[in-house]
Amino acid sequence: MVQQLKRVEMRDSRRIEEELKALYNSIQEAIEVAGKDGTIQYVNPYFSRLTGISPYERVGKNIFELSPEGTLARVLRTHEPIYAHRSIMEECDIEIIANAYPIVIEGNIEAALVVFQQLTEASKLGEEIVASKQMIQALTARVDQMASSSYTFDDVLGSHPDFAFIRNKARRSAETHSPIIIMGESGSGKELFAHAIHSGSMRSHKPFIKVDCANIPESLLEVELLGYEKKSQDRASERKLGKLECASGGTLFLDEIGLLNDYLQDKLLHILLEKKFQPVDGTQTIELDIRIITATNRDLRDMVEKGQFSADLYHLLNGIEIQIPPLRMHKEDALTYAQSFIYKANRKLGKHVIGITTQAEQLLLDYHWPGNIRELKKVIEMAMDSVEGDMLNIKDFASLVDIVNKTEEIHYREPMALDELEKRMIRLALDRYGNSVEGKKRAAGVLNISLATLYNKLKTLEDNA
Ligand SMILES: Nc1ncnc2c1ncn2[C@@H]1O[C@H](COP(=O)(O)OP(=O)(O)OP(=O)(O)O)[C@@H](O)[C@H]1O
């Protein structure tokens, strides 16, 4: 019975041996096996084909002598497998990539086996592709972080009821999936609103990508949006990611959409309808997953009526319309903005300005701000450059004084409370003749009141300020 069992075992192990030999012989990878003392026991036919070394030249030699730093010798020393190891096989001067394993029986290392291939251009390319993919993933994560918007609704200052109403509307619309058109004069805060809407949306952790339709030449805008793929003769392809793809998962902000030419309006319309696109000269189809926010300081509806803008595209983009009021319609907020710009400029310039004199504040409130909040920012920054004390005063806003004085005349065509009119006239006269005693005398003369009355009125104005 025992004899019978032994015969069966031997037959089985011979069968396994033969199966392994057939496998090793047919495999298109080089195999080499060394015993625990380093003696090479076996090389398969592919090993000889690849290296030009026959089994007779190889088997029986010791791997610790032939290649002490090679993978087989290292596995025999460490008992640990090695994966995807690149090296030059010195005996035949070919670059190889190898996996090596210990053969362990009942806890003891008995041998080691290495399987390797020549590192061809194709496999090198494969490795490079994997490395490139990893790099792209890392870069995409970085782009997501960098491109992601850093402005929120907390940065959108202003408490005038009309302005607060619009901000609330924008805040609510952020939570929807609708495309949004932001309209408003230049410098009124359209881009800031777009950032805040993105930050308040479900896409906030994804990129916020801006395309400035005004500043990119028409001829480049298509590539800017769609990207391109260029195949050269050596089949290596050059690819530039378009903004539509960069914004994937996030928000694409198309600034000055009114400047998009007919061809691109049409193209954008089809992309939005089909929800996919191909890069310029490319064959690959890319699915579209973005929210579009557009901005314009033009009257798009009027452009549609005049046939200057595609009606279909307008309706597609106009899910929710946000109309930002110009600063002159919420002038009271000018002082809040001014204070925040002073705070930022203090930090930038290392100054310690604490505010604005009442007279200068009045100037800011009187000015009509055609360039809106951006212009106010610039005016404050210029004043911060010249200021000497800790308060911005009227002479830090010299450029505005003349304009305000000229436009006052236009303002006074509108009816207003008599005490407001009196206050403005007194200020106008003092701005013109100065605050010295001599200046006040001349101002009183022009206003047709006594110097004492002027002093009394100034005192009352000061008390009420
Ligand atoms: N409500 C606000 N609170 C604080 N700062 C604001 C506000 N609105 C705009 N700003 C600031 O004013 C400047 C101009 O704003 P923004 O660029 O958003 O205007 P815009 O309408 O997009 O201008 P344009 O039409 O010229 O592109 C920016 O520095 C912005 O941060």
Ligand as a Chemical Component Dictionary entry (heavy atoms), coordinates in Angstrom:
data_LIG
# 
_chem_comp.id                   LIG 
_chem_comp.type                 NON-POLYMER 
_chem_comp.pdbx_formal_charge   0 
_chem_comp.three_letter_code    LIG 
# 
loop_
_chem_comp_atom.comp_id 
_chem_comp_atom.atom_id 
_chem_comp_atom.alt_atom_id 
_chem_comp_atom.type_symbol 
_chem_comp_atom.charge 
_chem_comp_atom.model_Cartn_x 
_chem_comp_atom.model_Cartn_y 
_chem_comp_atom.model_Cartn_z 
_chem_comp_atom.pdbx_ordinal 
LIG N1  N1  N 0 -19.241 93.944 -3.389  1  
LIG C1  C1  C 0 -17.906 94.062 -3.363  2  
LIG N2  N2  N 0 -17.248 94.058 -2.187  3  
LIG C2  C2  C 0 -15.914 94.206 -2.146  4  
LIG N3  N3  N 0 -15.142 94.366 -3.234  5  
LIG C3  C3  C 0 -15.726 94.366 -4.440  6  
LIG C4  C4  C 0 -17.142 94.216 -4.570  7  
LIG N4  N4  N 0 -17.456 94.263 -5.866  8  
LIG C5  C5  C 0 -16.300 94.414 -6.539  9  
LIG N5  N5  N 0 -15.265 94.483 -5.685  10 
LIG C6  C6  C 0 -13.859 94.661 -6.063  11 
LIG O1  O1  O 0 -13.819 95.606 -7.126  12 
LIG C7  C7  C 0 -12.922 95.211 -8.151  13 
LIG C8  C8  C 0 -13.662 95.029 -9.471  14 
LIG O2  O2  O 0 -14.577 93.960 -9.381  15 
LIG P1  P1  P 0 -14.789 92.910 -10.553 16 
LIG O3  O3  O 0 -13.512 92.637 -11.273 17 
LIG O4  O4  O 0 -15.513 91.750 -9.991  18 
LIG O5  O5  O 0 -15.722 93.753 -11.521 19 
LIG P2  P2  P 0 -16.289 93.358 -12.969 20 
LIG O6  O6  O 0 -17.689 93.843 -13.022 21 
LIG O7  O7  O 0 -16.058 91.917 -13.237 22 
LIG O8  O8  O 0 -15.372 94.239 -13.914 23 
LIG P3  P3  P 0 -15.171 94.132 -15.519 24 
LIG O9  O9  O 0 -16.495 94.251 -16.159 25 
LIG O10 O10 O 0 -14.296 95.287 -15.831 26 
LIG O11 O11 O 0 -14.511 92.805 -15.750 27 
LIG C9  C9  C 0 -12.280 93.931 -7.668  28 
LIG O12 O12 O 0 -11.073 94.263 -7.027  29 
LIG C10 C10 C 0 -13.276 93.388 -6.661  30 
LIG O13 O13 O 0 -12.642 92.586 -5.689  31 
# 
loop_
_chem_comp_bond.comp_id 
_chem_comp_bond.atom_id_1 
_chem_comp_bond.atom_id_2 
_chem_comp_bond.value_order 
_chem_comp_bond.pdbx_ordinal 
LIG N1  C1  SING 1  
LIG C1  N2  SING 2  
LIG C1  C4  DOUB 3  
LIG N2  C2  DOUB 4  
LIG C2  N3  SING 5  
LIG N3  C3  DOUB 6  
LIG C3  C4  SING 7  
LIG C3  N5  SING 8  
LIG C4  N4  SING 9  
LIG N4  C5  DOUB 10 
LIG C5  N5  SING 11 
LIG N5  C6  SING 12 
LIG C6  O1  SING 13 
LIG C6  C10 SING 14 
LIG O1  C7  SING 15 
LIG C7  C8  SING 16 
LIG C7  C9  SING 17 
LIG C8  O2  SING 18 
LIG O2  P1  SING 19 
LIG P1  O3  DOUB 20 
LIG P1  O4  SING 21 
LIG P1  O5  SING 22 
LIG O5  P2  SING 23 
LIG P2  O6  DOUB 24 
LIG P2  O7  SING 25 
LIG P2  O8  SING 26 
LIG O8  P3  SING 27 
LIG P3  O9  DOUB 28 
LIG P3  O10 SING 29 
LIG P3  O11 SING 30 
LIG C9  O12 SING 31 
LIG C9  C10 SING 32 
LIG C10 O13 SING 33 
# 
